[in-house]
């Protein structure tokens, strides 16, 4: 087989493969930027960043801490939450959907309630919490660009085998043919190197988004939790107790009903 033929096959194929690397690299960089932009949007909202943490530091606990800090809610030693008089003042709105939903849940009740009971049983708060979660960007849903398909991969491997067998049986004659043979060998070697390079170009195993996820889930607690811990550690402890208590109170947050007098009750003697 002629050296010029092998060089005419190996060199263009190598150029095409590395050109594909350049295109995929741009797509990968865009994908990484989008993933990090989504995490930036989450981290900009500390309540979203607290979603998915273990409950002592999660978004609901942070919302309760914010209401206590703002003087809109009080918590007693049993973990019962009660709206403060300022809770009905429109000018004292918490300013975030999650604390607002929690405050609205407390205002709907006629008696103090625990945080655990609200999370478990308040349907309207549950709806608001689900809507809040839906607003969270999809963080890890950006797939890696597809790798070489089966037919394309087989064509590249067939081309490499064709060039290798041709070069092994080649007997160049003259400087020009030797140059063509070396160009073909260089192309084949570059094609072998291309496979791991292409994997890195695709961002296979990229941990940037996973690292951001870990930072969000296991990073510093929500600012409201930190502030309450510094100002009133006892209130923070009571909020944790409140989250653990899920049993309803005797009146279950509804108006108490006085039991009707029994018709056959004896009259007291005068």
Steps between C-alpha positions, in 0.01 A plus 500: 500500500628845413613731780316795346170310522549422868599856578199625300273292725662535843570874496149623400332259743726623781424862413126423501517328840684787665266745332216309666684542830495875456125504436428274797727706724291809431180310571646361820610843620150633434347207688728560799419871503129426495530251785699745711263785414214288629687435822577870528126571476438252780781624720376856458184392685613355834167322543550316171856420601367344821261269315602138543698548819427290804205649684681688780642732233250472216299775332189454716702527819669810360160655419387445860824653628446807281149548640631478856782743425260750344272487802210358301485166683579382848594146605449366852691233688280226355571609145159652436506787251267796542458807277607822672277810484723641223427198280187664357680821408546507118809718542666218695478242222790250505578583137553142382241243386604226741487696829182667374338161442603382847364817660172463309472142627537620859249780450244251371512313830310597809761364736878458513639220284831322463709530189497123453119495502479777240748329269323167536134602495447851360389443140529864395850528638589174324376645171703817551808293583460292183461816291816635659685181411374513141655845463842351566710471182577152376856476617635169381280432198742622230626187328845463356524537122458164334814305423580343166214284380552132423534536118726804531723326751524191282597710199781666695627165626481351149693797361767458768539127427518571128780753553692284748501190279585713197791669678636171634521359148627826352848532350552873432731599218643848516466795733152593381357157576680489834347838585155374402550184706604697806198728454274194490661352812467833681134513404433147631675573830306824536178306442590259779563795733173657386279255689597601859532862393145490366374362832656793686368742239148371555540568870449137590483475877497877543449578867434873483123475540531220754749711694256790502228262616715384789582860589132586508390194695785478749623858518440758770151513651239749382572858620179507705604188688845645567352831617251331732772278642706810580209702639288240677639143505209391718250606232695300242486197727125548542457510123671164474266364762212651304610318185514167682153532648240387248209403723207734489395687808173439676308757295712433188520867418126533456248679724418296804147369514325491834346159564117516519348440843357156547121505507472274800756679717379538862436849631704616788311536820438847628 
